[in-house]
Amino acid sequence: MENQAQRNPKRRISKDHWTAIAFLIPSFILILVFVYGFIGWTGYVSLSNYNSLVPDFSFAGLKNYIYLFNDFRFQADLRNTVFFTILFIGLVIVLGMGLAILIDQKLKGESIFRNIFLFPMALSFIVTGVVWQWLLNPSTGFNQFLSVFGIQPKWYTDTTILAGFEWGSIEFGLPVAIIAVVIAAVWQMTGFSLAMYLAGLRGIPEELREAARMDGASEFQVYLKVVLPMLMPITMSVVIIMAHISLKIFDLIYAMTGSGANFVTDVPGVYMFETTFRGNYYANGAAIAIIMLLLVAIFIVPYLWSSRKGDK
Amino acid sequence: MPIYVILVTSLKPLDEVSLATMWTLPSAIDFSSYSEAFTKLAPNFMNSIYLVVPATLLSALLGAMNGYVLSKWKFKGANTIFTIILFGMFIPYQSILIPLIQFLRTIDLYNTIPGLVLVHVVYGLPITTLMFRNFYASIPDSMIESAKIDGASFLGIFRHIIIPLSITGFVVVAIWQFTNIWNEFLFAVTITTSDQQPVMVALQNLSGSQIVQWNVQMAGALLAALPTLLVYIFAGKYFVRGLLAGSVKG
């Protein structure tokens, strides 16, 4: 056996290669069916008249999509998603980077801080939602402290839309209630960007910073001109990962606020769930799901594409 | 701070849990909310265990094999296949949910824990494959080459070289999958009903009920989060490694 392998290594390797491929095939087929096949099926449902318990796959064209884009609730969802995504990503990056730089100063108790900030990452969005619902409850929660200053935010029950203007059938502007949800989401996810940035900071050689200091740069300039640009790839990754989380978000909002009065805290994930599984509007739900997928794909496909190229 | 509130509230009897005294310490420590939350959540807690353990083990094993093939037995198109698999990690699961449920009904696994296990194993493949592929990239190719020259086969190398070297990898992936599956909600709430529901759905139901008993709710939140918290406290290092491994592109 061994001799044969030595005499003819090429053949042996190619046989093993086939074994390797055979090991991969089951997983690959599962993914093809469960991811791509099912997406195709959902797309098909989204073009049908399947809007009741009785399956009806007759072709409806873009009817469900047109319905959604004229729908008050879906328009509100798109608005909420836009503002949630921007606030959420912005805060996670700023806080994560800021905390990482602070922790990186080699303070005492560094690991304790890191562990505390990372801790919410181990929690479920459901737990976070349940707890923050209580913390930001307008008549309890933080408002008991804030009343000292005479302010009583209504948090997620506020229906005000800031800087709004008419857009379709909704008012387009920042829904104040979204801020409450953003706070909870940021509390949970900042640890992630913190960990990413800490790893990034550790990867920047001290000599680089030293050299900049030698050239007379202030500590602030060192961070602005040397550290920040070197953290760019990490920022890109954080943006991509946070964007796909925020576009898909469902459980946190479902547990914390639901869709809210006038749908001020509704998002496509919640709408899809309720219309499909509570209302049996399968075709509408499928259409929402496909729109969500397209939104995520806008971020993810270029990212996967570039990382694939980087591989070679 | 939220943790403080959970602890304090969960240790109070109901009549002390009022809007005005939310931040104060309880006058006496009272575990009744825990026993109530426990009675309500215990069956679902067990469901979660039956779900998480096999799902974690299976998806880690499959991920290890895929990662091994995709990092050490690269063939033409391997990177493309990897990218195709990886995309599955990012999709909103809403976009596969309707066919998935129809499929589970057809094979009679709808509303069962094995059905959920299957779902989590399949949709866990991208992340576990990614993690193991990155992990195996750090094992030098020369080790594999010399084993090949010694006549070791694909499986022999996997058993005798790769597996012993990937204990850390398995720990990281298992912790990651454990946490994710334990915390998952969308599949759990759509694929199972009442008796079969994992603990997160039960917790959500608890907070959705008519009279809001905050103390029971907070005790429930803590109980439901306990396994992942313990994992975090005792294996936080591996958890963080998983966090980074899952995010850094391959």
HADDOCK unambig.tbl for C-alpha pairs under 7 A between the chains (distance, minus, plus):
assign (segid A and resid 2 and name CA) (segid B and resid 151 and name CA) 5.69 0.50 0.50
assign (segid A and resid 5 and name CA) (segid B and resid 151 and name CA) 5.88 0.50 0.50
assign (segid A and resid 6 and name CA) (segid B and resid 149 and name CA) 6.88 0.50 0.50
assign (segid A and resid 16 and name CA) (segid B and resid 153 and name CA) 6.53 0.50 0.50
assign (segid A and resid 16 and name CA) (segid B and resid 154 and name CA) 5.42 0.50 0.50
assign (segid A and resid 17 and name CA) (segid B and resid 73 and name CA) 6.48 0.50 0.50
assign (segid A and resid 20 and name CA) (segid B and resid 69 and name CA) 5.65 0.50 0.50
assign (segid A and resid 20 and name CA) (segid B and resid 73 and name CA) 6.66 0.50 0.50
assign (segid A and resid 20 and name CA) (segid B and resid 154 and name CA) 6.86 0.50 0.50
assign (segid A and resid 24 and name CA) (segid B and resid 66 and name CA) 5.65 0.50 0.50
assign (segid A and resid 24 and name CA) (segid B and resid 69 and name CA) 6.97 0.50 0.50
assign (segid A and resid 28 and name CA) (segid B and resid 85 and name CA) 6.89 0.50 0.50
assign (segid A and resid 30 and name CA) (segid B and resid 122 and name CA) 6.74 0.50 0.50
assign (segid A and resid 31 and name CA) (segid B and resid 85 and name CA) 6.30 0.50 0.50
assign (segid A and resid 35 and name CA) (segid B and resid 88 and name CA) 6.03 0.50 0.50
assign (segid A and resid 35 and name CA) (segid B and resid 96 and name CA) 6.77 0.50 0.50
assign (segid A and resid 38 and name CA) (segid B and resid 96 and name CA) 5.13 0.50 0.50
assign (segid A and resid 38 and name CA) (segid B and resid 99 and name CA) 5.73 0.50 0.50
assign (segid A and resid 39 and name CA) (segid B and resid 95 and name CA) 5.82 0.50 0.50
assign (segid A and resid 39 and name CA) (segid B and resid 96 and name CA) 5.39 0.50 0.50
assign (segid A and resid 41 and name CA) (segid B and resid 99 and name CA) 6.42 0.50 0.50
assign (segid A and resid 42 and name CA) (segid B and resid 95 and name CA) 6.30 0.50 0.50
assign (segid A and resid 42 and name CA) (segid B and resid 96 and name CA) 6.38 0.50 0.50
assign (segid A and resid 42 and name CA) (segid B and resid 98 and name CA) 6.66 0.50 0.50
assign (segid A and resid 42 and name CA) (segid B and resid 99 and name CA) 6.52 0.50 0.50
assign (segid A and resid 122 and name CA) (segid B and resid 179 and name CA) 6.72 0.50 0.50
assign (segid A and resid 122 and name CA) (segid B and resid 228 and name CA) 5.97 0.50 0.50
assign (segid A and resid 122 and name CA) (segid B and resid 229 and name CA) 6.39 0.50 0.50
assign (segid A and resid 122 and name CA) (segid B and resid 232 and name CA) 6.48 0.50 0.50
assign (segid A and resid 123 and name CA) (segid B and resid 225 and name CA) 6.24 0.50 0.50
assign (segid A and resid 123 and name CA) (segid B and resid 228 and name CA) 6.87 0.50 0.50
assign (segid A and resid 124 and name CA) (segid B and resid 183 and name CA) 4.56 0.50 0.50
assign (segid A and resid 126 and name CA) (segid B and resid 200 and name CA) 6.65 0.50 0.50
assign (segid A and resid 126 and name CA) (segid B and resid 204 and name CA) 6.82 0.50 0.50
assign (segid A and resid 127 and name CA) (segid B and resid 221 and name CA) 5.54 0.50 0.50
assign (segid A and resid 131 and name CA) (segid B and resid 2 and name CA) 6.96 0.50 0.50
assign (segid A and resid 139 and name CA) (segid B and resid 19 and name CA) 6.76 0.50 0.50
assign (segid A and resid 140 and name CA) (segid B and resid 19 and name CA) 5.02 0.50 0.50
assign (segid A and resid 140 and name CA) (segid B and resid 20 and name CA) 6.82 0.50 0.50
assign (segid A and resid 196 and name CA) (segid B and resid 244 and name CA) 6.60 0.50 0.50
assign (segid A and resid 244 and name CA) (segid B and resid 90 and name CA) 6.89 0.50 0.50
assign (segid A and resid 248 and name CA) (segid B and resid 92 and name CA) 5.57 0.50 0.50
assign (segid A and resid 251 and name CA) (segid B and resid 185 and name CA) 6.43 0.50 0.50
assign (segid A and resid 251 and name CA) (segid B and resid 186 and name CA) 6.97 0.50 0.50
assign (segid A and resid 255 and name CA) (segid B and resid 204 and name CA) 6.24 0.50 0.50
assign (segid A and resid 286 and name CA) (segid B and resid 95 and name CA) 6.81 0.50 0.50
assign (segid A and resid 289 and name CA) (segid B and resid 94 and name CA) 5.32 0.50 0.50
assign (segid A and resid 289 and name CA) (segid B and resid 95 and name CA) 4.60 0.50 0.50
assign (segid A and resid 290 and name CA) (segid B and resid 95 and name CA) 5.89 0.50 0.50
assign (segid A and resid 292 and name CA) (segid B and resid 92 and name CA) 6.80 0.50 0.50
assign (segid A and resid 293 and name CA) (segid B and resid 91 and name CA) 6.18 0.50 0.50
assign (segid A and resid 293 and name CA) (segid B and resid 92 and name CA) 5.94 0.50 0.50
assign (segid A and resid 293 and name CA) (segid B and resid 95 and name CA) 6.53 0.50 0.50
assign (segid A and resid 304 and name CA) (segid B and resid 83 and name CA) 6.88 0.50 0.50
assign (segid A and resid 307 and name CA) (segid B and resid 249 and name CA) 6.50 0.50 0.50
